[in-house]
Amino acid sequence: MRALIILAVSLITVVASADIIYVNPGGSIQTALDAAAPGDTVLINDGVYNEAGITMKPGVKLRGTSGDTTAVIIDAGSPPLFESVFILSDCGDTTEISGLTIARGISLTVPPFDGAGMWMQDSDPVIHNVMITECSASNLGGGMYLDHSSPTMTHVMLRGNSSPLGGGGMACINGSNPSLEHCTFLMNSAGSGGNVSCDQSSPRLDHCAFHGGGTANNGDGMFLTDHSSPMLTNVSFGTMQCNLPGSHGQCIFMEISSSPTFTNVSFWNSGLGYGELLYTLEASCSPTFSCCNIYAWGGNSSKVGGSLSDPTGSDGNISEDPLYCDAVNWDLSVDAASPNLPGSPDNECGVLIGCYGQGCDSPVEETSWGMIKAMYR
């Protein structure tokens, strides 16, 4: 084992025998990362850290000590630091960030101008049990910006992030194909792709939830362009809306040969705003739907638009009110009578449609919203 010695930095403790570097409140996360070598772990003790422009070192694991996202908060907003909170370049899958909150990054005056919470290029790290909140980019990717990067993300929440162009929660470009499981997009907003925008990128989403943020243009849930073909399985969309007349695709907007695959996905709008739930700009887009529930109600919306034909009535796809417990307050678990449940007579496939099972006044189940909320306490 290597022996690490750091002089005159009393707020960083090094345990040589375990190759672990501890960071305490008042200390510098960047200094700890600079001292680490590939294979080392940097543990951040509970507290608030006013830091930004943190450059990850390939092969290093950065973890909150307790694993509680609310216990370790990296806050770039007080005073505002005007740069991305995390920067990752050429970081492989042995690089990890977990157990913390990234807050109030502002990518404004210091490049890169994308990815106020996390900017990533040519990287495939592991991101686990992380919240990215209230970050604002001046270009793309308020919460996260992925350029030719495919991180593995589990139990990640992107909440209240924004960007003027696209991908308020996350922007994927240039062959970025991240894998997301049990992730939540909550009230992010952008010009297009309020929660997620994809350009030549095809992420995989499994058991994820989208809550609308009210994008000004197209695709409050996802905006897909230039051969982006993500795969979504057991995903729930709720309270989707586009704010301007002439907007399209409250849940999904597709153009330029983007052909996503939707399996066991529940689509639902807020009853406000404009545009269809699902929209394809041209016939080159050929999405596939199986065992999905596509339900539009109220406002100026319908199920589908553009060149897309209504997929309900075939391949197990239905159009029934999913009976979310309280979508307005972001609870997308369902009532006992929901057609999204496997035992419903309206559910031809006999599978769970959407992300969460029965909730409301029933006992909390493993797939319920109560379980998800507990993960972020």
C-alpha positions in Angstrom: 0.0 0.0 0.0 1.2 3.5 -0.7 1.7 6.0 2.1 0.2 9.4 1.4 1.4 12.4 3.3 -0.3 15.8 3.0 1.3 18.6 5.0 -0.4 21.8 6.3 -3.9 20.7 5.3 -5.5 19.9 8.6 -8.9 19.5 7.2 -8.0 16.4 5.1 -7.2 13.1 6.8 -5.4 10.4 5.0 -5.6 6.7 6.0 -2.6 5.1 4.2 -3.3 1.5 4.9 -6.7 1.7 3.2 -5.9 4.2 0.5 -8.8 6.3 1.7 -8.8 10.1 1.8 -11.4 11.8 4.1 -12.6 15.4 3.4 -14.2 17.3 6.3 -16.4 20.4 6.1 -14.2 23.4 5.3 -11.8 21.2 3.4 -11.3 21.0 -0.4 -12.8 18.1 -2.4 -10.5 19.1 -5.3 -7.4 18.9 -3.1 -8.4 15.4 -2.0 -8.9 14.3 -5.5 -5.6 15.7 -6.6 -3.9 13.7 -3.8 -5.6 10.5 -4.8 -4.4 7.8 -7.3 -6.5 5.5 -9.5 -8.1 2.9 -7.2 -8.3 5.2 -4.2 -11.5 6.4 -2.5 -12.3 9.9 -1.4 -14.9 9.9 1.4 -16.7 13.2 2.1 -17.9 13.6 5.6 -21.4 15.1 6.2 -21.7 18.8 5.6 -22.1 21.6 3.0 -19.2 22.3 0.7 -19.1 25.5 -1.4 -17.1 24.3 -4.3 -17.3 24.1 -8.1 -15.1 23.3 -11.1 -14.3 20.0 -9.4 -12.3 17.9 -11.9 -12.6 14.1 -11.3 -9.6 12.0 -11.5 -10.0 8.8 -13.6 -10.3 5.6 -11.5 -11.0 7.4 -8.2 -14.2 6.8 -6.2 -15.8 9.9 -4.7 -18.4 9.0 -2.0 -20.4 10.6 0.7 -19.5 8.9 3.9 -23.0 8.1 5.1 -24.5 7.4 1.7 -27.4 9.9 2.5 -27.7 12.3 -0.4 -29.0 15.0 1.9 -26.0 14.7 4.3 -23.4 15.8 1.8 -24.3 18.9 -0.3 -21.9 20.4 -2.8 -23.5 23.9 -3.2 -22.0 26.1 -5.9 -24.6 28.9 -5.3 -23.6 30.6 -2.1 -21.9 32.7 -3.2 -22.4 31.8 -6.9 -19.3 30.3 -8.4 -20.5 30.4 -12.1 -19.1 27.1 -13.3 -20.0 23.4 -13.6 -19.9 21.7 -10.3 -18.2 18.5 -11.7 -16.1 18.1 -14.8 -15.3 14.6 -16.0 -13.0 13.8 -19.0 -11.7 10.4 -20.0 -13.1 8.8 -16.9 -13.9 5.1 -17.3 -16.2 2.8 -15.4 -13.8 2.6 -12.4 -14.6 6.2 -11.7 -17.5 6.7 -9.3 -19.6 9.5 -7.7 -22.1 8.5 -5.1 -24.0 9.5 -2.0 -24.3 13.3 -2.3 -26.2 16.3 -3.6 -25.0 18.6 -6.3 -26.7 22.0 -6.0 -27.0 25.4 -7.8 -24.2 25.1 -10.3 -24.2 27.9 -12.9 -22.3 27.3 -16.1 -22.2 30.9 -17.2 -18.9 32.7 -17.2 -16.3 29.9 -17.1 -16.3 27.2 -19.9 -17.8 24.7 -20.4 -21.1 26.5 -20.7 -23.0 23.2 -20.7 -23.8 20.9 -17.8 -24.0 23.1 -14.8 -24.3 20.2 -12.4 -22.1 17.7 -14.2 -20.1 18.1 -17.5 -18.9 14.9 -19.0 -16.8 14.0 -22.1 -15.5 10.6 -23.3 -16.5 9.2 -19.9 -18.4 6.1 -18.6 -18.4 6.5 -14.8 -20.7 5.0 -12.2 -23.2 7.6 -10.7 -25.2 6.2 -7.8 -27.5 7.7 -5.2 -27.0 11.3 -6.3 -29.3 14.3 -6.5 -28.6 17.1 -8.9 -30.8 20.1 -8.2 -31.3 23.8 -9.2 -28.5 23.9 -11.7 -28.6 26.3 -14.6 -26.6 26.0 -17.8 -26.2 28.8 -20.3 -26.5 26.4 -23.3 -27.4 22.6 -23.0 -27.9 20.2 -20.1 -28.8 22.1 -16.9 -28.3 19.1 -14.7 -26.0 17.0 -16.8 -24.3 17.2 -20.2 -23.0 14.1 -21.8 -20.7 14.2 -24.9 -19.7 10.8 -26.2 -20.3 9.5 -22.6 -22.3 6.6 -21.3 -22.4 6.6 -17.5 -24.2 3.9 -15.5 -26.7 5.8 -13.3 -28.8 4.2 -10.5 -31.0 6.0 -8.0 -30.2 9.5 -9.4 -32.7 12.4 -9.2 -32.5 15.4 -11.4 -34.8 18.1 -10.0 -35.5 21.7 -10.9 -32.6 22.1 -13.3 -32.8 24.3 -16.5 -31.1 25.3 -19.7 -32.3 27.7 -22.5 -31.7 25.3 -25.4 -32.2 21.7 -24.5 -32.0 19.0 -21.8 -33.0 20.9 -18.7 -32.3 17.7 -16.7 -29.9 16.0 -19.0 -28.5 16.5 -22.5 -26.9 13.6 -24.4 -25.0 14.3 -27.6 -22.5 12.6 -30.0 -23.2 8.9 -29.2 -23.9 9.2 -25.5 -25.8 6.0 -24.4 -26.1 6.1 -20.6 -27.9 3.4 -18.7 -30.4 4.7 -16.1 -32.2 2.6 -13.6 -34.5 3.9 -10.8 -33.9 7.5 -11.8 -36.2 10.4 -11.5 -36.6 13.6 -13.6 -38.6 16.2 -11.6 -39.6 19.6 -12.8 -36.7 20.3 -15.1 -37.2 22.9 -17.9 -35.6 23.9 -21.2 -36.4 25.4 -24.6 -36.8 21.8 -26.0 -36.5 18.6 -24.0 -37.5 19.9 -20.7 -36.2 16.9 -18.9 -34.0 15.1 -21.4 -32.7 15.9 -24.9 -30.9 13.4 -27.1 -28.9 14.2 -30.3 -27.4 11.1 -32.0 -27.7 9.3 -28.6 -29.7 6.4 -27.3 -29.9 6.0 -23.6 -31.5 3.0 -21.9 -34.0 3.8 -19.1 -35.5 1.1 -16.8 -37.9 1.9 -14.0 -37.6 5.7 -14.3 -40.1 8.5 -13.7 -40.6 11.8 -15.5 -42.6 14.7 -13.9 -43.3 17.7 -16.2 -41.5 21.0 -15.8 -43.3 23.0 -18.5 -40.9 23.4 -21.5 -41.4 26.4 -23.7 -41.1 24.5 -27.0 -41.3 20.8 -27.8 -40.9 17.6 -25.7 -41.4 18.3 -22.1 -40.4 14.7 -21.3 -37.8 13.9 -24.0 -36.7 15.6 -27.2 -35.1 13.2 -29.7 -33.3 14.2 -32.8 -30.8 12.8 -35.4 -31.1 9.1 -35.1 -31.6 9.0 -31.3 -33.3 5.7 -30.4 -33.5 5.2 -26.7 -35.0 2.1 -25.0 -37.6 2.8 -22.3 -38.9 0.0 -20.1 -41.3 0.4 -17.2 -41.2 4.2 -17.3 -43.9 6.6 -16.0 -44.6 10.1 -17.4 -46.9 12.4 -15.4 -48.0 16.1 -15.4 -46.4 16.7 -18.8 -47.1 20.0 -20.6 -45.7 22.3 -23.3 -46.4 26.0 -22.7 -46.8 27.6 -26.1 -49.4 27.3 -28.8 -47.9 25.3 -31.6 -45.8 23.1 -29.3 -45.7 19.4 -29.8 -44.9 16.2 -27.9 -45.7 16.8 -24.2 -44.1 13.5 -23.3 -42.0 12.7 -26.4 -41.0 14.7 -29.5 -39.2 12.8 -32.3 -37.5 14.0 -35.5 -34.8 13.0 -38.0 -35.0 9.2 -37.9 -35.3 8.9 -34.2 -36.9 5.6 -33.4 -37.2 4.8 -29.7 -38.6 1.6 -28.2 -41.2 1.8 -25.5 -42.1 -1.2 -23.4 -44.6 -1.1 -20.5 -44.5 2.7 -20.5 -47.3 4.9 -19.0 -47.9 8.3 -20.7 -50.0 11.0 -19.0 -50.3 14.7 -19.3 -51.3 17.4 -16.9 -54.5 18.5 -18.7 -52.7 21.9 -19.3 -50.5 23.2 -22.0 -50.4 22.4 -25.7 -49.5 19.6 -28.1 -49.9 15.9 -28.3 -48.4 13.4 -25.9 -46.4 11.8 -28.6 -45.2 13.5 -31.8 -43.1 12.5 -34.8 -42.0 15.3 -37.2 -41.5 13.1 -40.2 -42.1 9.5 -41.4 -38.4 8.7 -41.0 -39.2 8.2 -37.3 -40.5 4.8 -36.5 -41.0 4.3 -32.7 -42.3 1.0 -31.4 -44.8 0.6 -28.5 -45.7 -2.6 -26.7 -47.9 -2.9 -23.6 -48.0 0.9 -23.1 -50.8 3.1 -21.7 -51.2 6.3 -23.6 -53.8 8.6 -22.0 -54.3 12.2 -22.9 -56.9 14.3 -21.1 -58.0 17.9 -20.9 -56.3 21.0 -22.3 -55.3 21.2 -26.0 -53.7 17.7 -26.2 -54.4 14.4 -27.9 -52.6 11.1 -27.9 -50.4 11.4 -31.0 -49.5 13.9 -33.7 -47.4 14.5 -36.8 -46.7 11.4 -38.9 -47.3 9.0 -35.9 -50.2 6.6 -36.1 -52.1 5.9 -32.9 -50.5 2.6 -31.5 -53.4 1.9 -29.0 -55.5 -1.1 -29.8 -52.6 -3.3 -30.9 -49.5 -4.9 -29.3 -51.2 -4.7 -25.9 -51.3 -0.8 -26.0 -54.2 0.8 -24.3 -55.6 4.3 -23.6 -57.0 4.3 -20.1 -56.7 6.7 -17.1 -53.7 5.2 -15.2 -55.3 6.5 -11.9 -52.1 7.9 -10.5 -52.4 8.4 -6.8 -51.4 12.1 -6.8 -49.6 13.1 -10.0 -49.9 16.8 -9.3 -47.7 16.3 -6.2 -45.4 13.9 -8.1 -46.8 10.6 -6.8 -47.1 8.3 -9.8 -47.9 5.2 -7.9 -51.4 3.9 -8.8 -54.8 3.2 -7.3 -55.8 -0.4 -6.8 -58.2 -0.1 -9.8 -55.4 1.1 -12.2 -55.2 -0.5 -15.6 -51.4 -0.3 -15.2 -51.5 -3.1 -12.7 -51.0 -6.7 -14.0 -54.3 -7.9 -12.6 -56.5 -5.3 -14.3 -58.9 -6.6 -16.9 -57.9 -3.7 -19.1 -54.3 -4.8 -19.1 -54.0 -7.2 -21.9 -50.3 -8.0 -21.3 -50.7 -8.9 -17.7 -47.5 -6.8 -16.7 -46.8 -3.8 -14.7 -47.1 -0.7 -16.9 -45.1 2.2 -15.7 -42.6 2.5 -12.9 -44.6 2.1 -9.7 -47.1 -0.4 -8.4 -50.0 0.2 -6.1 -49.8 3.0 -3.7 -52.3 5.5 -2.3 -53.8 4.1 0.9 -52.3 0.7 0.4 -49.2 -0.6 2.1 -46.0 0.7 0.6 -44.6 -1.8 -1.9 -41.1 -2.1 -3.3 -42.0 -0.3 -6.5 -44.0 2.4 -4.8 -43.3 6.1 -4.6 -42.9 5.8 -0.9 -39.9 3.6 -1.5 -38.4 6.0 -3.9 -38.8 9.0 -1.6 -37.1 7.0 1.2 -34.0 6.6 -1.0 -33.5 10.4 -1.1 -34.0 11.1 2.6 
